[in-house]
Amino acid sequence: MIRLRVTTASVAVSLAVAINITVLTLLWPFTSRIRLELGLGKTIQPISDFPYQCTRIFHPLLQSCGDMWLSRGSRQLYLACGDFRSRARWFPPAGNYNITARSTKDAIVVLEIDQPGLIPHFPEFGGPVTAQRLVTPGFSGTLGDGLLDLNGFTGVDMGNVVIRLLVVNNRPSVDSSTGTYAEDQATVGANSTIEVFEHAGRGHDFLSHLLTVVSPKITTPNRPAAFGTTGFYITNDHGPVKTGKFFQLKAKLGKGDVTFCSYTDGCRVVSAGHSHPSGLAHSHGHLYVPSSASGGLRINRSHQDGSLAKVADIDAPYAMDNLATDGNGVTWAAASPRGYRNGAYAKNPVGPVPPSTVLRIRLRPWGYEWKKMLEDRDGEVLPAASVVVYDHLVKRLFLGSAFSPFITMCYLPMEI
């Protein structure tokens, strides 16, 4: 018989090891997120390291363009734009609640991407570009003001040149007892909705308002993703927490969710426990959900009833914002290599431009892989990118930011 001699010292050592393992297990999520915020453990490259031709596009209508959607059918780029200075004061997703400085310029803008000023090797390339603001004559806004408070949006090619747009509207809350704007928006938070519009195509300078989707489950919507013509998904990046002392912290602690809304049966949460889920995308039966807090993204298979089944987690050490899928089924992500810089820029968008990264995610025979395609460590050319869209026919990127007074276009090599 073997006798084991257990000493007080050995028990103490074992207990200490167990405690250390437990503490590390509990603290690891916070440690990894701090590393993500500070950009530790990765090389952040200057844009000169990449052989791409990039140019900033300045236009009065192309400011504060926080989201974009490319119609591959019409070859038109739709953008959600506004006033970058007002964003620093009224923009509920960033905790900015000064309603007196609310933008009156938020609008969907259309850019013809094949105009001569945007095509390389044309004599007019780099010259002035034209853009069109789409007015919303049938939309009443809040208390009849007719205004939109834009965040994320998406589009659907409906056929016959008609485009349907699903738009997050972070409208201010109303005091029902007075019938006026609530005095303390920072306490009650935004009264967010999803607005559904249609654009009849070229030659039409307006959007027809179809309906407003209101639900207790639409709390802190970041962006919608269309699910055919029967409904849509949204990410609630802060979950049910609209405002409060720990508003931004709770978004990083797994309070976010993915909600599915049916046009006939209402909205329900279909995936919970996300850390600041941001601009999701739906393509070919899969829903891609990025994280601005823990980094990377989750790929889900979507079912007919809107429920989700996890397929894979992509562990990329970047705070990802809006996603877009191109004509080849490849997913592109606007990302931040140093997340904390974006938070500061949202409060002061006239300061130094934070670094931005463009990532590509695609399915290979051995599984999903991600690759860094472009990075601007010093904020020389790219905006503080919240969205990137890839035009696979001309091999170029369009990038925008909710807090930058320009958009950027980059031409890529023929083979990437």
C-alpha positions as CSV (number, residue, x, y, z in Angstrom):
1,M,0.0,0.0,0.0
2,I,1.3,3.4,-1.0
3,R,1.0,6.1,1.7
4,L,0.7,9.7,0.6
5,R,2.1,12.3,3.0
6,V,0.2,15.5,2.8
7,T,2.0,18.5,4.4
8,T,0.6,21.9,5.3
9,A,3.0,23.4,2.8
10,S,1.8,21.3,0.0
11,V,-1.8,22.1,0.8
12,A,-1.0,25.8,0.8
13,V,0.8,25.6,-2.5
14,S,-2.1,23.7,-4.1
15,L,-4.6,26.2,-2.7
16,A,-2.6,29.1,-4.0
17,V,-2.3,27.5,-7.5
18,A,-6.1,26.9,-7.5
19,I,-6.8,30.5,-6.4
20,N,-4.4,31.9,-9.1
21,I,-6.1,29.8,-11.8
22,T,-9.5,30.9,-10.7
23,V,-8.5,34.6,-10.6
24,L,-6.9,34.3,-14.0
25,T,-10.0,32.6,-15.4
26,L,-12.2,35.4,-14.1
27,L,-9.9,38.2,-15.1
28,W,-8.9,36.9,-18.5
29,P,-11.9,38.4,-20.4
30,F,-11.1,41.8,-18.9
31,T,-7.4,41.4,-19.6
32,S,-8.0,40.4,-23.2
33,R,-10.3,43.4,-23.7
34,I,-7.8,45.8,-22.3
35,R,-5.2,44.5,-24.7
36,L,-7.7,44.9,-27.5
37,E,-8.5,48.5,-26.5
38,L,-4.9,49.5,-26.2
39,G,-3.7,47.6,-29.3
40,L,-1.2,45.5,-27.4
41,G,0.3,42.4,-28.9
42,K,0.1,43.4,-32.6
43,T,1.9,45.5,-35.1
44,I,0.0,48.5,-36.3
45,Q,1.2,49.5,-39.7
46,P,1.4,52.8,-41.6
47,I,-0.6,53.0,-44.8
48,S,2.6,53.3,-46.8
49,D,3.2,49.6,-46.1
50,F,0.3,48.8,-48.5
51,P,0.5,49.2,-52.2
52,Y,-3.0,50.7,-52.6
53,Q,-4.0,54.0,-54.0
54,C,-6.2,55.9,-51.6
55,T,-7.8,59.3,-51.8
56,R,-10.1,61.3,-49.5
57,I,-13.3,62.5,-51.1
58,F,-14.7,65.8,-49.7
59,H,-18.2,66.7,-50.5
60,P,-20.8,68.7,-48.5
61,L,-23.2,65.7,-48.5
62,L,-20.5,63.1,-47.8
63,Q,-19.7,64.0,-44.2
64,S,-20.3,61.8,-41.1
65,C,-21.2,58.8,-43.3
66,G,-21.3,56.1,-40.6
67,D,-22.7,53.3,-42.8
68,M,-22.9,52.4,-46.4
69,W,-24.6,49.8,-48.6
70,L,-23.7,49.0,-52.2
71,S,-26.5,48.0,-54.7
72,R,-24.8,45.6,-57.0
73,G,-27.7,45.8,-59.3
74,S,-27.8,49.6,-59.8
75,R,-24.1,50.2,-59.1
76,Q,-25.1,52.9,-56.6
77,L,-23.6,53.4,-53.2
78,Y,-26.1,54.4,-50.5
79,L,-24.7,56.2,-47.5
80,A,-26.1,57.3,-44.1
81,C,-24.5,60.8,-43.6
82,G,-25.0,63.8,-41.5
83,D,-23.0,66.4,-39.5
84,F,-19.9,65.2,-37.9
85,R,-19.8,68.1,-35.4
86,S,-23.3,67.3,-34.2
87,R,-22.5,63.6,-33.7
88,A,-20.2,64.7,-30.9
89,R,-23.2,66.1,-29.1
90,W,-26.2,64.1,-30.1
91,F,-25.4,60.5,-30.9
92,P,-27.0,58.1,-28.4
93,P,-24.8,55.0,-29.3
94,A,-21.8,57.0,-28.0
95,G,-23.6,58.4,-25.0
96,N,-23.9,61.9,-26.5
97,Y,-27.3,63.3,-25.5
98,N,-27.2,67.1,-26.1
99,I,-30.5,67.4,-28.0
100,T,-30.0,71.1,-28.6
101,A,-27.1,70.3,-30.9
102,R,-29.0,67.5,-32.8
103,S,-28.2,67.3,-36.5
104,T,-30.7,68.6,-39.0
105,K,-28.7,67.2,-41.9
106,D,-29.0,63.4,-41.4
107,A,-30.0,61.8,-44.7
108,I,-29.5,58.9,-47.0
109,V,-27.2,60.0,-49.8
110,V,-26.7,58.2,-53.1
111,L,-23.3,58.1,-54.9
112,E,-22.9,57.0,-58.5
113,I,-19.7,54.9,-58.2
114,D,-19.0,54.7,-61.9
115,Q,-18.9,58.4,-62.5
116,P,-15.6,59.5,-64.2
117,G,-14.2,61.2,-61.1
118,L,-14.2,57.8,-59.3
119,I,-12.7,55.6,-62.0
120,P,-8.9,55.2,-62.3
121,H,-7.2,56.0,-65.5
122,F,-10.0,58.3,-66.6
123,P,-8.9,61.9,-67.3
124,E,-11.5,63.2,-64.8
125,F,-10.3,60.8,-62.0
126,G,-9.8,62.6,-58.8
127,G,-11.9,65.5,-59.9
128,P,-15.2,66.7,-58.3
129,V,-17.8,64.1,-57.7
130,T,-21.6,64.4,-57.5
131,A,-23.8,63.0,-54.8
132,Q,-27.6,63.2,-54.3
133,R,-29.4,63.6,-51.0
134,L,-32.7,61.7,-50.8
135,V,-35.5,63.6,-49.1
136,T,-38.2,61.9,-47.1
137,P,-41.5,63.9,-47.8
138,G,-43.8,61.2,-46.3
139,F,-41.8,60.8,-43.1
140,S,-43.0,62.8,-40.0
141,G,-40.0,62.3,-37.8
142,T,-40.4,63.0,-34.1
143,L,-43.2,65.5,-33.1
144,G,-43.5,66.3,-36.8
145,D,-40.0,67.6,-37.2
146,G,-39.3,65.3,-40.2
147,L,-35.8,64.5,-39.0
148,L,-33.8,61.3,-39.0
149,D,-31.2,60.4,-36.5
150,L,-29.2,57.9,-38.4
151,N,-26.9,55.1,-37.3
152,G,-26.7,51.8,-39.2
153,F,-28.8,50.7,-42.2
154,T,-29.0,48.1,-44.9
155,G,-30.6,47.7,-48.3
156,V,-32.4,45.1,-50.4
157,D,-32.6,45.0,-54.2
158,M,-36.3,44.4,-54.7
159,G,-36.1,44.1,-58.5
160,N,-37.4,46.6,-61.1
161,V,-34.7,49.0,-59.9
162,V,-36.5,49.4,-56.5
163,I,-34.3,49.5,-53.4
164,R,-35.7,48.9,-49.9
165,L,-33.8,50.5,-47.1
166,L,-34.0,49.5,-43.4
167,V,-32.7,52.3,-41.3
168,V,-31.9,52.7,-37.6
169,N,-33.4,55.9,-36.3
170,N,-32.1,57.0,-32.9
171,R,-34.8,59.5,-32.4
172,P,-35.1,61.5,-29.1
173,S,-37.6,60.5,-26.5
174,V,-40.8,62.4,-25.9
175,D,-42.4,63.3,-22.6
176,S,-45.9,62.0,-22.9
177,S,-47.2,64.3,-20.2
178,T,-46.1,67.5,-22.1
179,G,-46.0,66.3,-25.7
180,T,-42.5,67.7,-26.0
181,Y,-39.0,66.3,-26.1
182,A,-38.0,64.8,-22.8
183,E,-35.9,67.3,-20.9
184,D,-33.3,64.8,-19.7
185,Q,-32.5,62.5,-22.7
186,A,-29.4,61.2,-20.9
187,T,-31.7,59.6,-18.3
188,V,-34.4,58.1,-20.5
189,G,-32.2,57.4,-23.6
190,A,-33.2,57.4,-27.2
191,N,-36.6,56.1,-28.5
192,S,-35.1,54.1,-31.3
193,T,-37.0,52.6,-34.2
194,I,-36.4,50.9,-37.5
195,E,-37.7,52.9,-40.4
196,V,-38.5,51.2,-43.7
197,F,-38.2,53.2,-46.9
198,E,-38.1,52.5,-50.7
199,H,-36.2,54.2,-53.4
200,A,-37.7,54.0,-56.9
201,G,-34.2,54.2,-58.5
202,R,-32.4,56.7,-60.7
203,G,-34.2,59.9,-61.5
204,H,-36.0,59.9,-58.1
205,D,-34.7,62.2,-55.4
206,F,-36.9,61.0,-52.6
207,L,-37.6,57.9,-50.4
208,S,-41.1,56.6,-49.8
209,H,-41.7,55.8,-46.2
210,L,-43.4,52.4,-45.8
211,L,-43.6,51.8,-42.1
212,T,-42.0,52.4,-38.7
213,V,-41.1,49.3,-36.6
214,V,-41.4,49.8,-32.9
215,S,-40.8,47.2,-30.3
216,P,-39.7,46.9,-26.6
217,K,-37.0,44.6,-28.0
218,I,-35.5,47.4,-30.2
219,T,-33.6,49.1,-27.4
220,T,-30.0,50.0,-28.6
221,P,-30.0,49.1,-32.3
222,N,-26.7,49.3,-34.1
223,R,-27.7,48.1,-37.5
224,P,-30.3,45.9,-39.2
225,A,-29.7,43.0,-41.6
226,A,-32.5,42.1,-44.0
227,F,-33.9,38.6,-43.8
228,G,-35.4,38.4,-47.2
229,T,-38.6,40.4,-47.3
230,T,-40.2,38.9,-44.2
231,G,-38.2,40.5,-41.5
232,F,-34.8,41.6,-40.3
233,Y,-32.1,41.1,-37.6
234,I,-30.7,43.8,-35.5
235,T,-27.9,44.0,-33.0
236,N,-28.7,45.8,-29.7
237,D,-25.1,46.8,-28.9
238,H,-25.9,47.6,-25.3
239,G,-28.7,45.2,-25.0
240,P,-31.6,46.6,-22.9
241,V,-29.4,49.2,-21.2
242,K,-30.2,52.5,-23.0
243,T,-28.3,54.9,-20.7
244,G,-26.9,55.3,-17.2
245,K,-23.7,55.5,-15.2
246,F,-22.3,52.2,-16.5
247,F,-23.8,52.5,-20.0
248,Q,-20.6,52.0,-22.0
249,L,-19.2,49.4,-19.5
250,K,-22.2,47.1,-19.7
251,A,-21.9,47.0,-23.5
252,K,-18.5,45.3,-23.0
253,L,-19.7,42.8,-20.4
254,G,-21.9,40.6,-22.6
255,K,-25.2,42.5,-22.3
256,G,-25.7,42.9,-26.1
257,D,-28.0,40.7,-28.2
258,V,-29.2,39.8,-31.6
259,T,-32.9,40.3,-32.1
260,F,-35.1,39.0,-35.0
261,C,-38.1,41.1,-36.1
262,S,-40.8,39.6,-38.3
263,Y,-43.0,42.1,-40.1
264,T,-46.0,40.1,-39.0
265,D,-45.1,38.5,-35.6
266,G,-43.0,41.1,-33.8
267,C,-39.5,41.0,-32.4
268,R,-37.7,38.5,-30.1
269,V,-34.1,38.0,-28.9
270,V,-32.5,35.1,-30.8
271,S,-29.0,35.3,-29.4
272,A,-27.8,36.9,-26.1
273,G,-24.5,37.4,-24.2
274,H,-22.7,39.4,-26.9
275,S,-20.1,42.0,-26.0
276,H,-21.0,45.2,-28.0
277,P,-22.2,43.5,-31.1
278,S,-22.0,46.0,-33.9
279,G,-22.8,46.1,-37.7
280,L,-24.0,42.6,-38.6
281,A,-24.6,41.3,-42.1
282,H,-26.7,38.5,-43.6
283,S,-25.6,36.7,-46.7
284,H,-26.4,33.3,-48.2
285,G,-28.2,31.9,-45.2
286,H,-25.6,33.1,-42.7
287,L,-25.6,35.9,-40.2
288,Y,-22.2,37.5,-39.4
289,V,-22.1,39.3,-36.0
290,P,-19.0,41.3,-35.2
291,S,-17.9,42.5,-31.7
292,S,-16.5,46.0,-30.9
293,A,-15.6,44.9,-27.4
294,S,-14.1,41.4,-27.5
295,G,-13.0,41.5,-31.1
296,G,-13.6,39.0,-33.9
297,L,-17.0,37.9,-35.1
298,R,-19.5,35.0,-34.8
299,I,-20.9,33.2,-37.9
300,N,-24.4,31.8,-37.5
301,R,-26.7,29.8,-39.8
302,S,-30.1,31.4,-40.0
303,H,-33.3,29.3,-40.0
304,Q,-36.6,30.0,-41.6
305,D,-38.2,31.1,-38.3
306,G,-35.3,33.6,-37.7
307,S,-33.5,31.4,-35.1
308,L,-29.8,31.0,-35.3
309,A,-27.3,28.1,-35.0
310,K,-23.6,29.0,-34.3
311,V,-21.2,27.9,-37.1
312,A,-17.9,29.4,-36.1
313,D,-16.2,32.1,-34.0
314,I,-13.5,34.0,-35.8
315,D,-10.9,35.1,-33.2
316,A,-9.3,38.3,-34.7
317,P,-7.7,40.8,-32.2
318,Y,-9.5,43.8,-33.6
319,A,-12.6,45.8,-32.5
320,M,-14.8,45.2,-35.5
321,D,-17.6,47.6,-36.5
322,N,-19.7,47.3,-39.6
323,L,-19.5,44.4,-42.0
324,A,-20.2,44.1,-45.7
325,T,-20.3,41.1,-48.0
326,D,-19.2,41.6,-51.6
327,G,-20.3,40.0,-54.9
328,N,-18.0,37.1,-54.3
329,G,-19.5,36.3,-50.9
330,V,-16.4,37.6,-49.1
331,T,-17.0,39.6,-45.9
332,W,-15.2,42.8,-45.2
333,A,-14.8,44.5,-41.8
334,A,-14.0,48.0,-40.7
335,A,-11.9,47.6,-37.6
336,S,-10.0,49.5,-35.0
337,P,-6.6,48.4,-33.8
338,R,-6.8,50.7,-30.8
339,G,-10.4,50.9,-29.7
340,Y,-9.9,53.5,-27.0
341,R,-8.9,56.1,-29.6
342,N,-12.3,55.8,-31.3
343,G,-14.1,56.6,-28.1
344,A,-12.1,59.7,-27.6
345,Y,-12.6,60.7,-31.3
346,A,-16.4,60.4,-30.8
347,K,-16.2,63.1,-28.2
348,N,-13.9,65.3,-30.2
349,P,-14.0,64.6,-33.9
350,V,-11.7,67.5,-34.8
351,G,-8.8,65.9,-33.0
352,P,-6.2,63.4,-34.4
353,V,-7.8,60.7,-36.6
354,P,-7.6,57.3,-34.9
355,P,-5.9,54.4,-36.7
356,S,-8.2,52.2,-38.9
357,T,-7.9,48.6,-40.2
358,V,-9.6,46.8,-43.0
359,L,-10.0,43.0,-42.6
360,R,-11.2,40.4,-45.0
361,I,-12.9,37.2,-43.9
362,R,-13.6,34.3,-46.2
363,L,-14.2,30.6,-46.2
364,R,-11.3,28.4,-47.3
365,P,-11.2,24.6,-47.7
366,W,-9.8,24.3,-44.2
367,G,-12.2,26.8,-42.6
368,Y,-12.7,30.5,-42.2
369,E,-9.7,32.8,-42.3
370,W,-9.2,36.5,-41.7
371,K,-6.5,38.7,-43.2
372,K,-5.5,42.3,-42.7
373,M,-5.8,44.1,-46.1
374,L,-5.2,47.7,-45.2
375,E,-4.2,49.8,-42.2
376,D,-3.6,53.4,-41.5
377,R,-1.7,53.7,-38.2
378,D,-1.3,57.5,-38.3
379,G,-4.8,58.4,-39.7
380,E,-3.2,59.9,-42.8
381,V,-5.8,59.0,-45.4
382,L,-8.5,56.7,-44.0
383,P,-11.3,58.0,-41.8
384,A,-11.9,56.6,-38.3
385,A,-13.5,53.9,-40.3
386,S,-16.8,52.5,-39.1
387,V,-17.7,50.9,-42.4
388,V,-16.0,49.5,-45.5
389,V,-17.6,48.3,-48.7
390,Y,-15.8,46.5,-51.4
391,D,-16.7,46.9,-55.1
392,H,-15.4,43.6,-56.5
393,L,-15.9,44.7,-60.1
394,V,-13.5,47.6,-60.0
395,K,-11.5,46.2,-57.0
396,R,-11.9,49.2,-54.7
397,L,-12.9,50.0,-51.2
398,F,-15.1,52.8,-49.9
399,L,-14.7,53.7,-46.3
400,G,-16.8,56.0,-44.1
401,S,-17.0,57.2,-40.5
402,A,-19.8,58.7,-38.4
403,F,-17.3,61.2,-37.1
404,S,-15.2,62.2,-40.2
405,P,-15.9,65.0,-42.7
406,F,-15.0,62.9,-45.7
407,I,-15.1,59.4,-47.1
408,T,-12.1,57.5,-48.5
409,M,-11.8,55.4,-51.7
410,C,-8.9,52.9,-52.2
411,Y,-8.0,50.9,-55.3
412,L,-6.7,47.5,-54.7
413,P,-4.3,45.3,-56.7
414,M,-5.9,43.0,-59.3
415,E,-5.1,39.9,-57.3
416,I,-5.8,40.0,-53.6
